[in-house]
């Protein structure tokens, strides 16, 4: 059974939408405005230790 032209249209529309969304997310993530936020997020695990006392560090 062959798909109808309506089904083919929606398959193509969904594929195009998903691709455009993916490209948008990539551009958003790689934009220069987001760099400082991502750098801060990357350091969160390392900066967490600054708030601990020496005793708390030994207990972990």
Phi, psi and omega in degrees: 000128181273143177291149179285167181295330177293317178296318178297317178302312183292327175296316179293317181298317180296318179297315179296315179300314181297320179294315179297319178298315179300313180298321177298317179295320179297314179296321179297316183291327184265002181291149182294333181293335184271348187304314182295322178295317180291323177297318178296317180295324180293331182269355185303315182294324180284325181284344180300324183293339182294334182276350183271149173277169179299320179297317179296324179294320181291326182287337181280000000 
